[in-house]
Amino acid sequence: MSEPNLTVRADPTGSVASVASVASADPAGVVEAASVATGWDCHVHVFDAAAPVRPGHYRPDHHPLEEIEALALAHGIGHLVLVQPSVYGSDNTVMLRALQAAGGRHRGIAVVEPTVSDAELDHMHALGVRGVRFNLVSPAGHRGDVEADLRQLAPRLRERGWQVQWYVRPGDLPRLLRWQAATGLCFVLDHLAGLDATLPPTDPAWATARALAEGGAWIKLSGWYRLAATEPYDALQPQLQHAVELFGPRCVWGSDWPHTSFAADQRPRYASLLAPAAQALDTPVLDALLQRQAQALYL
């Protein structure tokens, strides 16, 4: 599915919802857009088709930073959180190169080995990395002892004020609750913590999610198509609203671009991934989700 060729104009209200509604085909408008597009997309990936990948998963197409920047700007989004894809393991080269090129506009979440050096962590921090990710779902996800690796990294993550981002299934949440309490780190739950459209409100996972929220965890409103739902994702409205009730101002939104499980001509439209949040939230709350709350987590 193709996206419109849009750029963004300033809006006196400061509303992302309003800013994202104005279009222009003028290439110079991208520069103008970058100065006024204050929204955050807190979950995207960048790929270099020439970079080596881990075996046993997928081989990504080429999706450079410039591609998602232009697409996001068309919707009032000027800041991105680049999440290290599982196929690159702990080789963060592609993501770090993109952060360096962005000159401080974006943030990053890395995948690291527990033996990573302090110098490397400091280098990543200087480029905009603000946390590490543990992927317990994908075939090329974490390969070590998760708890041991987390505990080994925890003191150095705390020193730098870094978060721990988790891609997990609902059945993993009790472990996260224990680890959150033990480490005192800020946990961020990817893709609605896996609380998909089939999960009834009485499922114990919701009580664990509440406990994680009460302990300070954040949640990403993202990954709709990973959650037993199809566009327009109406089946997820109860889950989305429940998550917002539990986590309150500790919610952020992400598109999960470039949607590696889809064929090129079947990828979800960017606007369709914003729509569920816009449907669930009124404009002031949506603007807080896309701006202030993301800033609080990543700046």
Secondary structure as the mmCIF struct_conf table of DSSP 4:
data_model
#
loop_
_struct_conf.conf_type_id
_struct_conf.id
_struct_conf.beg_label_comp_id
_struct_conf.beg_label_asym_id
_struct_conf.beg_label_seq_id
_struct_conf.end_label_comp_id
_struct_conf.end_label_asym_id
_struct_conf.end_label_seq_id
TURN_TY1_P TURN_TY1_P1 PRO A 12 THR A 13
HELX_RH_AL_P HELX_RH_AL_P1 VAL A 16 VAL A 19
TURN_TY1_P TURN_TY1_P2 ALA A 20 SER A 21
TURN_TY1_P TURN_TY1_P3 PRO A 27 ALA A 28
HELX_RH_AL_P HELX_RH_AL_P2 GLY A 29 VAL A 36
STRN STRN1 GLY A 39 VAL A 44
STRN STRN2 PHE A 47 PHE A 47
TURN_TY1_P TURN_TY1_P4 ALA A 49 ALA A 50
BEND BEND1 ALA A 51 ALA A 51
TURN_TY1_P TURN_TY1_P5 PRO A 55 GLY A 56
BEND BEND2 HIS A 57 HIS A 57
HELX_LH_PP_P HELX_LH_PP_P1 PRO A 60 HIS A 62
STRN STRN3 HIS A 63 HIS A 63
HELX_RH_AL_P HELX_RH_AL_P3 LEU A 65 LEU A 73
TURN_TY1_P TURN_TY1_P6 ALA A 74 GLY A 76
STRN STRN4 ILE A 77 VAL A 83
HELX_LH_PP_P HELX_LH_PP_P2 GLN A 84 PRO A 85
HELX_RH_3T_P HELX_RH_3T_P1 SER A 86 TYR A 88
TURN_TY1_P TURN_TY1_P7 GLY A 89 SER A 90
HELX_RH_AL_P HELX_RH_AL_P4 THR A 93 ALA A 102
TURN_TY1_P TURN_TY1_P8 GLY A 103 GLY A 104
BEND BEND3 ARG A 105 ARG A 105
STRN STRN5 ARG A 107 ALA A 110
TURN_TY1_P TURN_TY1_P9 PRO A 114 THR A 115
HELX_RH_AL_P HELX_RH_AL_P5 ASP A 118 LEU A 127
TURN_TY1_P TURN_TY1_P10 GLY A 128 GLY A 128
STRN STRN6 VAL A 129 ASN A 135
BEND BEND4 LEU A 136 SER A 138
TURN_TY1_P TURN_TY1_P11 PRO A 139 ALA A 140
BEND BEND5 GLY A 141 GLY A 141
BEND BEND6 GLY A 144 GLY A 144
HELX_RH_AL_P HELX_RH_AL_P6 VAL A 146 ARG A 160
TURN_TY1_P TURN_TY1_P12 GLY A 161 GLY A 161
STRN STRN7 GLN A 163 TYR A 167
HELX_RH_3T_P HELX_RH_3T_P2 PRO A 170 ASP A 172
HELX_RH_AL_P HELX_RH_AL_P7 LEU A 173 THR A 183
HELX_LH_PP_P HELX_LH_PP_P3 LEU A 185 LEU A 185
STRN STRN8 CYS A 186 LEU A 189
BEND BEND7 ASP A 190 ASP A 190
HELX_RH_3T_P HELX_RH_3T_P3 HIS A 191 GLY A 194
TURN_TY1_P TURN_TY1_P13 ALA A 197 THR A 198
TURN_TY1_P TURN_TY1_P14 PRO A 201 THR A 202
BEND BEND8 ASP A 203 ASP A 203
HELX_RH_AL_P HELX_RH_AL_P8 PRO A 204 GLU A 214
TURN_TY1_P TURN_TY1_P15 GLY A 215 GLY A 216
STRN STRN9 TRP A 218 LEU A 221
HELX_RH_3T_P HELX_RH_3T_P4 TRP A 224 ARG A 226
BEND BEND9 LEU A 227 ALA A 228
TURN_TY1_P TURN_TY1_P16 GLU A 231 PRO A 232
HELX_RH_3T_P HELX_RH_3T_P5 ASP A 234 LEU A 236
HELX_RH_AL_P HELX_RH_AL_P9 GLN A 237 PHE A 247
TURN_TY1_P TURN_TY1_P17 GLY A 248 PRO A 249
BEND BEND10 ARG A 250 ARG A 250
STRN STRN10 CYS A 251 TRP A 253
STRN STRN11 TRP A 257 TRP A 257
TURN_TY1_P TURN_TY1_P18 PRO A 258 PRO A 258
TURN_TY1_P TURN_TY1_P19 THR A 260 SER A 261
BEND BEND11 PHE A 262 PHE A 262
HELX_RH_3T_P HELX_RH_3T_P6 ALA A 264 GLN A 266
HELX_LH_PP_P HELX_LH_PP_P4 ARG A 267 ARG A 269
HELX_RH_AL_P HELX_RH_AL_P10 TYR A 270 ALA A 280
BEND BEND12 LEU A 281 LEU A 281
HELX_RH_AL_P HELX_RH_AL_P11 THR A 283 LEU A 290
TURN_TY1_P TURN_TY1_P20 GLN A 291 GLN A 291
HELX_RH_AL_P HELX_RH_AL_P12 ARG A 292 TYR A 298
#
